[in-house]
């Protein structure tokens, strides 16, 4: 199948080659020459522009930084250039309103579209083990599922257009808050004289257990290997966690829901990013909590 893939950053750059491995003809485009070269080396075909990439495409996949980029790319490059028979899949993480807007505009122009944000991080993108939360009609989801499966460990239909984005920001609000309190707990445990490995062995098998504790421990040398073992490089950047938390806060305000824990997490990550931690993995917030952070 001919697939156009637009956006080859840390996530898209890992995702597109998995479509090649699945036997698809991937026409790739990114503004970064370095990203394009890496995609080409991984078996993708280089396109000179997004409009060229989507020409004759059966599927268009986008993984872009923010809503403004998604709206611009679809309005100026995809609509009218991609065949109306093409399925459009946006894997970016954006606000629910923008996801619904671009889906409505796509439908008005005759396209089927789903929003399919992901969870799992850079390693999962490269390994083909992402979780996709998909919003769109039953028909569009059925069409998108086999395209997403080579990049995924799970592909779940969340509901109508925008539901994928809603699931993603709610999930990441949980993730941001649980990681923050997990970091606080480890710092407190050590201040109280507990060995972090012993505390991990206890809490990972007790009621304090969470993904942030057992799968992504923020303490070096404790539990499975994580970005903490690489000076918090790689993984899921704190700046991206902050972006997702801000999207969650925006959605909560629009929905009239009080999310105090989410607000606290947003404030903590905002402080960490302001202190220069934006490019570090989000678990690196533990260094701000224990006072050891320095730019």
C-alpha positions in Angstrom: 0.0 0.0 0.0 1.3 3.5 -0.8 1.5 5.5 2.4 2.5 9.2 2.8 4.2 9.8 6.2 4.6 13.5 7.2 6.6 14.4 10.3 9.7 12.4 11.0 10.8 13.6 14.4 11.7 11.5 17.4 8.4 9.6 17.1 7.6 9.7 13.4 11.2 8.8 12.6 10.7 5.6 14.5 7.2 4.8 13.2 7.6 5.2 9.5 10.3 2.4 9.1 7.9 -0.1 10.8 5.5 0.6 7.9 8.3 -0.2 5.5 9.0 -3.4 7.3 5.4 -4.3 7.0 5.8 -4.1 3.2 4.3 -0.7 2.5 5.6 1.9 0.0 6.3 4.9 2.3 6.7 8.3 0.8 8.2 10.4 3.6 8.5 14.1 4.2 9.9 16.3 6.9 11.4 19.8 7.0 14.6 18.4 8.5 17.1 17.1 6.0 18.7 15.0 8.8 15.3 13.4 9.5 14.6 12.8 5.8 18.1 11.2 5.3 17.5 8.8 8.3 14.1 7.8 6.9 15.5 7.2 3.5 18.2 5.0 5.0 15.5 3.0 6.8 13.7 2.3 3.5 11.4 5.2 3.0 11.2 7.1 -0.2 12.0 10.8 0.0 9.4 13.3 -1.1 10.3 16.9 -1.9 7.2 18.3 -0.1 4.2 17.1 1.8 2.0 17.8 -1.2 4.3 15.5 -3.3 4.2 12.8 -0.6 0.4 12.6 -0.5 0.0 12.5 -4.3 -1.5 9.1 -5.2 -1.3 8.0 -1.6 -3.8 5.5 -0.3 -3.1 6.5 3.3 -1.7 9.7 4.8 -0.1 9.5 8.3 0.9 12.7 10.1 3.0 13.1 13.3 3.4 16.8 13.9 4.3 19.0 16.9 1.1 21.0 17.5 -2.4 21.8 16.4 -1.3 24.8 14.2 1.0 22.5 12.3 -1.7 19.9 11.8 -4.3 22.4 10.6 -1.8 24.0 8.2 -0.5 20.8 6.7 -3.9 19.4 6.1 -5.4 22.6 4.7 -2.4 23.6 2.6 -0.8 20.3 1.6 -3.1 17.3 2.0 -6.6 18.5 1.1 -6.9 18.7 -2.7 -3.5 16.9 -3.3 -4.3 13.5 -1.8 -6.9 11.5 -3.6 -10.3 11.7 -2.0 -10.1 7.9 -1.5 -7.1 8.3 0.8 -7.5 7.5 4.5 -6.1 10.3 6.7 -4.5 9.4 10.1 -3.3 12.1 12.4 -1.0 10.7 15.2 -0.1 14.1 16.6 -1.2 15.0 20.1 -3.4 18.1 19.9 -6.4 19.6 21.5 -9.8 17.9 21.1 -11.4 20.9 19.4 -8.7 21.1 16.7 -8.9 17.4 16.1 -12.6 17.6 15.5 -12.2 20.7 13.3 -9.7 19.0 10.9 -11.9 15.8 10.9 -15.0 17.9 9.9 -13.0 19.7 7.2 -11.7 16.4 5.9 -15.2 14.9 5.8 -16.6 18.0 4.0 -13.9 17.4 1.3 -14.8 13.7 1.0 -12.0 12.1 3.1 -12.3 9.6 5.8 -10.1 10.6 8.8 -9.1 9.4 12.3 -7.2 11.0 15.1 -4.8 8.4 16.5 -2.4 9.8 19.2 0.1 7.4 20.7 1.5 6.4 24.1 4.8 4.6 24.6 7.7 7.0 23.8 10.6 6.9 21.4 11.7 3.3 22.2 8.2 2.0 21.5 7.9 4.1 18.3 11.1 2.4 17.0 10.1 -1.0 18.4 6.6 -1.0 16.9 5.0 -1.3 20.4 3.0 2.0 20.7 -0.5 2.1 22.0 -2.9 4.0 19.6 -6.0 5.7 20.9 -8.2 6.2 17.9 -11.1 8.6 17.3 -13.4 8.4 14.3 -16.2 6.4 12.7 -16.4 2.6 13.0 -15.7 2.4 9.2 -12.7 4.7 9.4 -11.3 2.8 12.4 -11.7 -0.5 10.6 -9.7 0.9 7.7 -7.0 2.4 9.9 -6.5 -0.5 12.2 -4.4 -2.7 9.9 -2.2 0.3 9.0 -1.5 1.1 12.6 -0.9 -2.5 13.8 2.7 -2.8 12.5 3.6 0.2 14.7 1.6 -1.0 17.7 1.1 -3.3 20.7 -2.5 -2.0 21.0 -4.9 -0.2 18.7 -8.1 0.9 20.6 -11.1 2.6 19.2 -11.9 5.4 21.7 -15.0 6.7 20.0 -15.9 9.4 17.5 -13.6 12.2 16.1 -11.5 13.7 18.9 -12.0 10.8 21.2 -8.4 9.6 20.7 -7.1 13.0 21.7 -9.4 13.0 24.8 -8.1 9.6 25.8 -4.5 10.7 25.3 -4.6 13.8 27.4 -6.5 12.1 30.2 -4.0 9.3 30.2 -1.0 11.6 30.3 -2.5 13.7 33.1 -2.5 10.5 35.1 1.1 9.8 34.0 2.3 13.2 34.8 0.8 13.3 38.3 1.8 9.7 39.2 5.4 10.3 38.1 5.6 13.5 40.1 4.4 11.8 43.3 6.5 8.7 42.6 9.6 11.0 42.5 8.5 12.8 45.7 8.1 9.4 47.4 11.5 8.2 46.4 13.1 11.4 47.6 11.2 11.2 50.9 12.1 7.6 51.4 15.8 8.3 51.0 15.6 11.2 53.4 14.0 8.9 55.9 16.9 6.5 55.5 15.4 3.9 53.2 17.5 2.3 50.5 15.8 3.2 47.2 16.1 -0.4 45.9 14.5 -1.7 49.1 11.7 0.9 48.8 11.2 -0.2 45.2 11.0 -3.8 46.1 8.3 -3.0 48.7 6.2 -0.4 46.9 6.3 -2.2 43.5 4.5 -5.1 45.2 2.3 -3.0 47.4 -0.6 -0.5 47.0 1.8 2.2 45.8 2.6 0.3 42.6 2.1 2.1 39.3 3.6 2.2 35.8 5.8 5.1 36.9 7.2 2.9 39.7 7.6 -0.5 38.1 8.1 0.2 34.4 9.7 3.6 34.4 11.4 4.1 37.8 12.9 7.6 38.1 15.9 6.4 40.2 19.0 5.2 38.5 19.9 1.6 39.0 16.5 0.7 40.4 14.1 -1.6 38.5 14.2 -2.0 34.7 16.5 0.2 32.7 14.9 3.6 32.0 16.1 7.1 31.0 17.1 7.6 34.6 20.0 5.2 33.8 21.1 7.5 31.0 21.1 10.8 32.9 17.5 11.3 32.0 18.3 11.6 28.3 16.0 10.0 25.7 12.5 8.9 26.6 9.6 11.4 26.8 10.8 15.0 27.1 9.5 17.0 30.0 8.5 19.8 27.6 6.2 17.3 25.8 4.7 16.2 29.1 4.1 19.9 29.9 2.4 20.3 26.5 0.1 17.4 27.2 -0.7 18.7 30.7 -1.6 22.1 29.3 -3.9 20.4 26.8 -5.5 18.5 29.7 -6.0 21.7 31.7 -7.5 23.5 28.6 -9.9 20.6 28.1 -10.8 20.5 31.8 -11.6 24.2 31.8 -13.8 23.8 28.7 -15.6 20.8 30.3 -16.0 22.6 33.6 -14.1 19.9 35.6 -11.9 20.6 38.6 -8.6 18.8 38.2 -6.5 19.9 41.1 -3.9 17.1 40.9 -3.5 17.7 37.2 -3.0 21.4 37.9 -0.3 20.7 40.5 1.5 18.4 38.0 1.4 21.1 35.3 2.9 23.6 37.7 5.7 21.3 38.7 6.6 20.4 35.1 6.4 24.1 34.1 8.9 24.9 36.8 11.2 22.1 35.7 11.0 23.3 32.1 11.7 26.9 33.1 14.8 25.7 35.0 16.1 24.2 31.7 14.8 20.6 32.0 12.6 20.7 29.0 14.8 18.3 26.9 15.3 15.8 29.7 13.0 12.9 30.2 10.0 13.8 32.3 11.1 11.5 35.1 14.1 13.9 35.5 11.8 16.1 37.6 13.1 14.0 40.5 16.3 16.1 40.3 14.4 19.3 40.8 12.5 17.7 43.8 15.7 16.5 45.5 17.5 19.8 44.8 20.3 18.3 42.6 19.1 19.8 39.3 21.5 22.2 37.5 21.3 23.3 33.9 
